Amino acid sequence: MATTLRGLFDTRRDAEMTVERLVQEHGIDRADILIAAAGPSNTAGERVAGADAKAGELSSATRSDAKLDGPIEVAVDIEDANKAASVRESITEFGKAA
């Protein structure tokens, strides 16, 4: 029986890091991972980080246009109950369980 694990992330970077962890360390197919705004508004998270902080790789200018309207949710369906605990740990490394 599948269980859906969800995490909430303050930054897009943290959500992306979690997805990479799920794919690379747990072998989860990217198609099985959902990334979306946790609320009704489009959002880059609640804090500026990563690519949202800099205007470009060669630029030192900071950006102030990131849409910060709430957390980002990452959800994944897990079939293997034994794997669920380690996946949950990966989610909570960068975010909080939802």
C-alpha positions as CSV (number, residue, x, y, z in Angstrom):
1,M,0.0,0.0,0.0
2,A,1.4,3.4,-1.0
3,T,1.8,6.2,1.4
4,T,2.3,9.9,0.4
5,L,5.0,11.8,2.2
6,R,4.9,15.6,2.0
7,G,7.4,18.3,3.0
8,L,7.1,22.1,3.2
9,F,10.1,24.2,2.3
10,D,11.0,27.8,2.9
11,T,13.0,28.2,-0.3
12,R,13.0,26.8,-3.8
13,R,16.6,25.7,-3.3
14,D,15.7,23.6,-0.3
15,A,12.9,21.9,-2.3
16,E,15.2,21.2,-5.2
17,M,17.9,19.8,-2.8
18,T,15.3,17.4,-1.4
19,V,14.2,16.3,-4.9
20,E,17.9,15.6,-5.8
21,R,18.3,13.6,-2.6
22,L,15.2,11.5,-3.3
23,V,16.3,10.8,-6.9
24,Q,20.0,10.2,-6.3
25,E,20.0,8.4,-2.9
26,H,16.6,6.7,-2.8
27,G,16.2,5.9,-6.5
28,I,12.8,7.6,-6.8
29,D,11.8,8.5,-10.4
30,R,11.4,12.3,-10.9
31,A,8.0,11.6,-12.4
32,D,6.8,10.3,-9.1
33,I,7.7,13.6,-7.2
34,L,5.3,16.5,-7.2
35,I,6.6,20.1,-6.5
36,A,4.0,22.8,-6.1
37,A,3.1,25.9,-4.2
38,A,1.6,24.9,-0.8
39,G,-1.1,27.5,-1.2
40,P,-3.1,29.1,-4.0
41,S,-0.4,31.6,-5.0
42,N,2.6,31.0,-7.1
43,T,5.7,31.2,-4.9
44,A,9.5,30.8,-4.8
45,G,9.2,30.0,-1.1
46,E,9.2,32.2,2.0
47,R,12.9,33.3,1.9
48,V,15.2,34.3,-0.9
49,A,18.0,31.7,-1.6
50,G,20.1,30.2,-4.4
51,A,19.3,31.5,-7.9
52,D,16.5,33.8,-6.5
53,A,19.2,35.8,-4.6
54,K,21.5,36.7,-7.5
55,A,20.6,38.4,-10.8
56,G,23.0,36.1,-12.7
57,E,26.1,34.0,-12.3
58,L,28.4,36.8,-13.5
59,S,26.5,39.5,-11.7
60,S,26.9,40.6,-8.2
61,A,23.6,42.4,-8.2
62,T,21.0,41.1,-5.8
63,R,17.4,40.5,-6.9
64,S,14.4,41.7,-5.1
65,D,11.7,40.3,-7.4
66,A,11.3,36.8,-6.0
67,K,7.7,36.0,-5.4
68,L,7.6,35.0,-1.7
69,D,4.0,34.0,-1.1
70,G,4.4,30.9,1.1
71,P,6.2,27.6,1.3
72,I,6.8,25.1,-1.5
73,E,5.5,21.5,-1.1
74,V,7.2,18.4,-2.3
75,A,5.1,15.2,-2.3
76,V,6.2,11.7,-3.1
77,D,4.3,8.4,-3.1
78,I,6.2,5.5,-1.5
79,E,5.2,1.9,-2.1
80,D,7.9,0.4,0.2
81,A,7.0,0.9,3.9
82,N,10.6,0.2,4.9
83,K,11.8,3.0,2.6
84,A,9.4,5.5,4.0
85,A,11.3,6.3,7.1
86,S,14.6,7.1,5.3
87,V,12.7,9.2,2.7
88,R,11.0,11.1,5.5
89,E,14.4,11.8,7.0
90,S,15.6,13.2,3.7
91,I,12.6,15.5,3.5
92,T,13.1,16.8,7.0
93,E,16.8,17.5,6.4
94,F,15.9,20.6,4.3
95,G,12.2,21.2,5.3
96,K,9.5,20.1,7.6
97,A,7.1,17.2,7.2
98,A,3.6,18.2,6.2
